[in-house]
Amino acid sequence: MLSQPEGWEPSALETDSTTLWDGTLVQVGKSTEPRSDLLARFRATLGIVTLTIVVIALSGGVVVTQSALLPIQKAHQGRQPYRSHRTHGRARAAFA
């Protein structure tokens, strides 16, 4: 690719060659830049989609966890320690 300002880069060109019946060697080449550009866009899109999925999954996990723990939290907040005056008095007398 002599028309490129940076010069010849063999890794940016796919080549194939064949020999015709009369002994003529035919070589063809194609630039890999369009494929590299497509793969770069694909990687960027895949990264954004993956990040979005992770954020949605974490948010959903927080919501599900909090909703699962809500009955336990309510039970803990409304819990009054059980104290019977009769039992409490006997326990004091036994330890005195």
Summary of the structure (lengths in Angstrom):
residues: 96
radius of gyration: 37.4
end to end distance: 100.6
largest distance: 117.8
contacts: 157
relative contact order: 0.06
helix: 62%
strand: 15%
